C-alpha cells in the first residue's frame, strides 16, 4: 500500500507563532489559571526547580491537587503531571530489588563461565579408579547372566573398578530386610567372574527425617546401631563394601559423623570398603547457612564438614549434578570449582570421585541441555589440573546405568578414558 504524508490537524494554522507565545508568557498582566473552585492556584514555592515547558512554549506550573486528591478538578492537560511519592518509592524499590538479585546472579554465572576457560593439563585422564551407580534390578531377580556379560563388555577398557549396586532402601528404623536383595550373591559371583578386580558394594540409603515424623532418625542411637548391623549383614552376603547415601543430610550433622565412625570399624575389620555419596560443597563460603534461611534443606555442605566426612571413609563420591546451572559452560565451570574444593580437603589416602550425569531431565534443578557428561568431564579435568593434577586416588562416577545413553558413554570415553 502506498504511504501518504500525515495530514495537518484542523485548526493548526490558527496557533500563534513561537514569538507571540513568548511575548504572551512575559506579559505582566498574565495571571495563573483558575482552579476548579474558582480560586487561583497557589504560586510555585520559592526555590522550586524551573517549570516544564508546555507544548505552546509557555512555562507551565505543576497543578495543585483538587479537594480530596481528585485530579479531575485540575484544568485539562495538567492532570497526572505530578507523580505521587509512593509511586516513585515503589519503582525505586523494585529497581533496587532487581539489581540485588540480578547483578550477583550475573556475576556468579560469569565467574563460572570464566572458570570453564583454559586447557586441562596433560595426563588428567582416568586413573582406572572410577565407579558407577547401578539400579536395583541387578539384585531383585530382573537381571540374568546375559546382562552381566553385556555389562562386562560395556565396562571393558574403562576405568570403572567399583560398582555401587542399589540393595536397599533401609527401613526407617535402620534395618534392612534380606528380601530386598535376593540375587545379590549371584551378582557378586558373576561380576567377579566376568570382571576380575571390580568390587561390588551394597548401595544403601534412606530419606532422613531431619526433625520430621517420617524418615530415618540419625539422632537416635538405636537407629544408628541398626544401620551398622545392616552393613554387617550385607558384608556377610559377600559384598566388597558398603556405600551409604542418606539425604537430605545437613552440613555439620554430628550424628552422621558418629555413624561413619562406627561403620568404619566394621568395614575395616572385614577388609571391606566404606564409601558415601556426598552433597555439593558451598560454592560461596557459608552459602548453606544463608540458604537455610529460605529452604528447609539446603543442598550444600561446608567445605570443613566435607573434609570431616572424607577423613572417615575410604571413598567419597560428590553428587555433582542437579546444579540448576542453565548453560553447559557454567555447569562445567561449577564442576571445576566443586572438584577443586573437594580436592583441597580430601586427604590423599581417601579416594575422591566426581559424579557424572548419565541421565537426562529438563527442570529447574537439572537442565539436560546444560548438564552434559562432556561438560562435567572437562570441568573435572580443569579442577584436577588447577588443584592436584597428580592425585592418584581420584576418579569419576557415572549415575546411573539404567538411564544412560550412548551419547553419555561416548562423552565419558572420549573425554576421560582415552
C-alpha positions in Angstrom: 0.0 0.0 0.0 1.3 3.5 -0.9 2.2 5.5 2.1 0.7 9.1 2.4 2.0 12.0 4.3 0.2 12.7 7.6 -2.4 15.5 7.4 -2.0 18.6 9.4 -4.6 18.7 12.3 -7.6 21.0 11.8 -7.1 24.4 13.4 -3.3 24.2 13.5 -2.9 27.2 11.3 -4.6 29.4 14.0 -1.9 28.7 16.5 0.2 31.8 17.4 3.8 31.9 16.3 6.6 31.0 18.7 7.4 34.7 19.1 3.9 35.5 20.0 3.8 32.7 22.6 6.9 34.0 24.3 5.6 37.6 24.4 2.3 36.4 25.9 4.3 34.4 28.5 6.3 37.5 29.5 3.3 39.9 29.7 2.9 41.4 33.2 -0.9 41.1 33.1 -0.6 37.2 32.8 -2.4 35.5 35.7 -2.4 31.9 36.9 -5.3 29.8 35.5 -8.2 29.4 37.8 -8.7 26.3 39.9 -11.9 24.3 39.6 -13.3 26.0 42.7 -12.9 29.5 41.2 -9.8 30.4 43.2 -6.3 30.9 41.8 -3.8 28.1 42.0 -1.1 28.7 44.6 2.2 30.2 43.2 5.3 27.9 42.9 7.2 27.8 46.2 10.4 29.8 46.4 13.5 27.8 45.3 11.5 25.3 43.2 13.1 24.0 40.1 12.4 25.5 36.8 9.0 24.7 35.4 8.5 22.4 32.4 8.0 23.9 29.0 4.4 23.4 27.7 3.8 22.4 24.2 2.9 26.0 23.3 6.3 27.3 24.6 4.9 29.0 27.8 6.2 27.9 31.2 3.7 25.6 32.9 3.4 25.2 36.7 2.5 21.8 38.3 -1.2 21.7 39.0 -2.3 21.6 42.6 -4.3 18.6 43.8 -8.0 19.3 44.0 -10.0 18.7 47.1 -9.8 15.1 48.2 -7.0 14.4 45.8 -9.3 14.4 42.7 -7.0 15.2 39.8 -10.1 15.6 37.6 -10.5 19.0 39.2 -7.4 20.3 37.5 -7.7 22.0 34.1 -7.3 19.8 31.0 -3.8 18.8 30.1 -2.4 19.2 33.6 -3.8 16.1 35.4 -1.3 13.4 36.3 1.8 15.6 35.9 2.9 15.2 39.4 4.0 11.7 40.5 2.8 10.7 43.8 5.6 9.9 46.3 4.5 6.3 46.8 4.8 5.6 43.0 8.4 6.8 42.9 9.2 4.8 46.1 7.7 1.6 44.6 9.6 2.0 41.4 12.9 2.7 43.1 12.3 -0.3 45.5 11.6 -2.6 42.5 14.7 -1.4 40.8 16.8 -2.0 43.9 15.5 -5.5 44.5 16.0 -6.3 40.8 19.6 -5.1 41.0 20.2 -7.0 44.3 19.0 -10.3 42.7 20.2 -10.0 39.1 23.6 -8.4 39.5 25.0 -11.1 41.9 23.5 -13.9 39.7 25.1 -12.5 36.6 28.4 -12.1 38.4 28.3 -15.7 39.6 27.4 -17.1 36.2 30.2 -15.0 34.6 32.7 -16.3 37.2 31.7 -19.9 36.4 32.0 -19.3 32.7 35.5 -17.9 33.2 36.2 -21.0 35.4 35.4 -23.2 32.4 38.0 -21.5 30.2 41.6 -22.7 29.6 43.0 -26.1 28.8 43.2 -29.1 31.2 46.7 -30.3 32.0 48.2 -33.3 30.1 47.6 -36.6 31.8 44.4 -35.6 33.6 42.5 -38.7 32.4 41.3 -41.8 34.2 43.5 -43.4 36.8 41.5 -46.6 36.5 39.8 -45.8 39.7 36.3 -44.8 38.5 33.0 -46.1 40.0 29.4 -46.4 38.8 26.0 -46.5 40.4 23.7 -49.4 39.4 20.0 -49.8 39.8 18.1 -52.3 42.0 17.2 -54.6 39.1 20.7 -56.2 39.4 19.8 -57.8 42.8 16.0 -58.3 42.7 15.9 -61.0 40.0 15.3 -59.0 36.9 18.8 -59.3 35.6 20.3 -62.5 34.1 23.7 -63.9 33.1 23.4 -62.3 29.7 23.0 -58.9 31.3 26.2 -59.4 33.3 28.0 -60.4 30.1 26.8 -57.2 28.4 27.8 -55.1 31.4 31.3 -56.6 31.2 31.6 -55.7 27.6 30.4 -52.2 28.3 32.9 -51.6 31.1 35.8 -53.2 29.2 38.6 -50.7 28.7 37.1 -48.1 31.0 38.4 -47.1 34.4 35.4 -48.4 36.4 36.6 -50.5 39.3 33.7 -50.1 41.8 30.0 -50.8 41.3 27.6 -49.2 43.8 24.6 -51.6 43.5 21.3 -50.4 45.0 20.4 -53.0 47.6 18.1 -51.1 49.9 16.5 -49.0 50.9 16.9 -49.1 54.6 13.8 -49.2 56.7 13.3 -46.0 58.8 14.5 -47.9 61.9 17.8 -48.7 60.2 17.1 -52.4 59.5 17.4 -54.0 56.1 15.2 -57.0 55.1 17.1 -59.6 53.2 14.2 -59.8 50.8 15.4 -56.5 49.3 18.4 -58.2 47.6 17.6 -61.8 47.0 20.0 -62.2 44.0 23.0 -60.3 45.5 25.2 -63.4 45.9 24.6 -64.3 42.2 25.5 -60.8 41.0 28.7 -60.7 43.2 29.9 -64.0 41.9 29.0 -63.1 38.2 30.9 -59.8 38.4 33.9 -61.3 40.0 33.9 -63.9 37.2 33.3 -61.6 34.3 35.1 -58.5 35.6 38.1 -59.6 37.7 39.3 -56.8 40.0 35.9 -55.0 40.1 34.4 -54.6 43.5 30.6 -54.8 44.2 29.4 -52.5 47.0 26.0 -52.5 48.6 24.4 -49.1 47.9 22.2 -48.4 50.9 20.1 -45.3 51.6 17.0 -43.7 53.0 15.3 -40.4 53.4 16.3 -38.7 56.6 13.6 -37.4 59.0 15.6 -34.2 59.9 13.1 -33.3 62.6 10.0 -34.6 60.8 7.9 -37.6 61.7 8.8 -39.7 58.7 12.2 -41.0 57.7 15.3 -42.3 59.3 16.3 -40.5 62.6 20.0 -40.3 62.8 19.7 -38.6 66.2 18.5 -41.9 67.7 21.4 -44.2 68.9 19.2 -47.3 68.4 18.6 -46.4 64.7 22.3 -45.8 64.1 23.1 -49.2 65.7 20.6 -50.9 63.3 22.3 -49.2 60.3 25.6 -50.6 61.5 24.1 -54.1 61.8 22.6 -53.8 58.3 26.1 -53.0 57.0 27.5 -56.2 58.6 24.6 -58.1 57.2 25.4 -57.2 53.5 29.1 -57.8 54.1 28.1 -61.3 55.3 26.3 -61.8 51.9 29.6 -61.2 50.1 29.6 -57.6 49.2 33.0 -55.9 48.9 31.9 -52.8 50.7 29.1 -50.6 51.8 28.0 -47.4 50.0 25.8 -45.1 52.1 23.5 -42.4 50.7 21.4 -40.6 53.2 19.5 -37.5 52.1 18.9 -34.7 52.8 21.9 -34.5 55.1 22.5 -31.2 56.7 26.0 -29.8 57.0 27.6 -30.3 60.4 25.5 -33.3 61.4 27.5 -34.8 64.3 25.2 -37.9 64.4 26.2 -38.7 60.8 29.9 -38.5 61.7 29.3 -40.8 64.7 27.6 -43.3 62.4 30.5 -43.2 60.0 33.0 -43.9 62.8 31.0 -47.0 63.8 30.7 -48.2 60.2 34.4 -47.8 59.5 35.2 -50.0 62.4 33.0 -52.8 60.9 34.3 -52.4 57.3 38.0 -52.3 58.4 37.6 -55.4 60.5 36.3 -57.2 57.3 38.8 -55.7 54.9 35.9 -54.0 53.1 35.3 -50.5 51.7 33.2 -47.8 53.2 32.0 -45.2 50.7 29.5 -42.4 50.8 27.6 -40.2 48.4 28.3 -36.6 49.3 26.4 -33.3 48.9 28.0 -30.5 46.9 30.3 -28.0 48.7 29.4 -24.4 49.3 30.3 -22.5 46.1 30.4 -19.4 48.3 31.6 -19.5 51.9 28.6 -20.1 54.3 26.1 -20.4 51.5 24.4 -23.4 53.1 23.7 -21.2 56.2 22.2 -18.4 54.0 20.2 -20.9 52.0 18.9 -22.4 55.3 17.0 -19.1 55.9 14.9 -19.8 52.8 15.0 -23.5 52.3 14.2 -26.3 54.8 17.0 -28.5 53.4 19.9 -26.6 51.8 21.8 -28.7 49.3 25.3 -27.8 50.2 27.8 -28.8 52.9 30.5 -26.5 54.2 34.0 -27.4 52.9 35.0 -28.1 56.5 32.2 -30.7 57.0 33.0 -32.3 53.6 36.6 -32.8 54.9 35.4 -34.3 58.1 33.3 -36.8 56.2 36.2 -37.6 53.8 38.6 -38.4 56.6 36.2 -41.1 57.9 35.7 -43.1 54.7 37.6 -45.0 52.0 35.7 -43.4 49.1 33.7 -40.2 48.8 31.6 -39.5 45.7 30.3 -36.0 45.1 26.8 -35.8 43.6 27.9 -33.1 41.2 24.7 -32.9 39.2 21.3 -31.3 39.7 23.0 -27.9 39.9 20.4 -25.7 38.3 23.0 -24.2 36.0 21.4 -23.1 32.8 24.4 -23.3 30.4 26.8 -26.0 29.5 29.8 -23.7 30.2 28.5 -22.6 33.6 27.8 -26.2 34.6 31.3 -27.2 33.6 32.7 -24.3 35.5 30.7 -25.3 38.5 32.0 -28.8 38.3 35.6 -27.5 38.0 35.0 -25.4 41.2 33.5 -28.4 43.0 36.4 -30.6 42.1 38.9 -28.1 43.4 37.0 -27.5 46.6 36.8 -31.3 47.2 40.5 -31.9 46.5 41.5 -29.2 48.9 40.0 -31.0 51.9 40.1 -34.7 50.9 43.2 -36.4 52.3 45.3 -38.2 49.7 44.5 -41.5 51.5 40.8 -41.1 50.6 39.6 -42.0 47.1 37.7 -38.9 45.7 35.2 -39.4 42.9 33.2 -36.7 41.0 29.7 -37.7 39.8 28.7 -37.6 36.1 25.1 -37.2 35.0 24.3 -40.3 33.0 20.6 -39.3 32.6 18.5 -36.6 31.1 16.0 -34.3 32.8 14.7 -30.9 32.0 13.6 -28.9 35.0 14.7 -26.1 37.2 17.2 -28.2 39.1 18.7 -30.1 36.2 18.8 -28.6 32.7 19.6 -31.5 30.4 21.0 -29.3 27.6 23.5 -27.9 30.1 24.4 -30.8 32.4 26.2 -32.9 29.9 28.8 -35.6 30.5 31.2 -33.7 28.2 30.9 -30.5 30.3 31.2 -32.5 33.5 34.3 -34.3 32.4 36.0 -31.2 31.1 35.2 -29.4 34.4 36.6 -32.3 36.4 39.9 -32.2 34.4 40.2 -28.4 34.8 39.6 -28.6 38.6 42.1 -31.5 38.8 44.7 -29.6 36.7 44.5 -26.5 38.9 44.5 -28.1 42.3 46.2 -31.5 42.3 46.9 -32.9 38.9 48.9 -35.9 40.2 46.3 -37.1 42.7 46.3 -40.8 42.4 43.1 -41.8 44.3 40.8 -39.9 42.1 38.1 -40.8 39.6 34.6 -40.1 38.2 31.4 -41.9 38.9 28.5 -42.1 36.3 25.0 -42.0 37.7 23.1 -44.3 36.7 23.3 -47.3 34.5 19.6 -47.8 33.6 19.2 -44.1 32.3 22.5 -43.9 30.4 22.5 -43.2 26.7 25.1 -44.0 24.1 26.0 -40.3 24.0 26.7 -40.4 27.7 29.1 -43.3 27.2 30.8 -41.8 24.2 31.4 -38.5 26.0 32.8 -40.3 29.0 35.1 -42.4 26.9 36.2 -39.5 24.6 36.8 -37.0 27.4 38.1 -39.1 30.2 39.1 -42.6 29.3 41.1 -42.1 26.0 
